[in-house]
Amino acid sequence: MSDARFSEPRLALNRVYTRRGDTGQTSLVGGQRIAKNDLRIEAYGAIDEFNSFIGVARESLRSLIAEALALTELEGILLRVQHELFNAGAILATLPKTCIPNRRVSPRRTPHSLSAKSTA
């Protein structure tokens, strides 16, 4: 596994309350209002839940790493997955036009993805 830094979350979500009451809608990061039952909200809720399970797995691994050093690499992989899931949640919480207008998001290139592409 590469020691290269992976992309840090691009957005800071500082508050989780609005003081406006519940009208069946919620705000995205850019301030747009959408229904709470929108698939976008369901998707980043599922991502957050999956991310928490990975966090529990990482904590469980930490107690076992002393006995089996091979698990160290797995813990690093799980950390990477957590960061990628957080980034995906941030993307879902933001409409594309809010981030950077007219900019297409391209897949991140990692040493693993580049080597897999060259062997395909």
C-alpha angles and dihedrals in degrees: 000000000000121000090214114125114253124220113291117222108283098212134054115215103198105171133037101190133071105186089221101105128236117304095159091264135096135196127247120218092271092052098257114144120229135167116275089232093056114128089239090063091045090050097052091042089056090047091051091050092048089048091055091053090052089051090055090049091051092051090049090051093053091068091050099045092082089060098040116028090188087076090066091080091049091053089053091050091051090050089053091049090051092054092047091050091050089052090049090051091050090051091051091049091056129060110231094241090056095059108048118339117233093007119127117213112231125196115270115253115227128175088251095051092046093051091046090051093050092053094048 
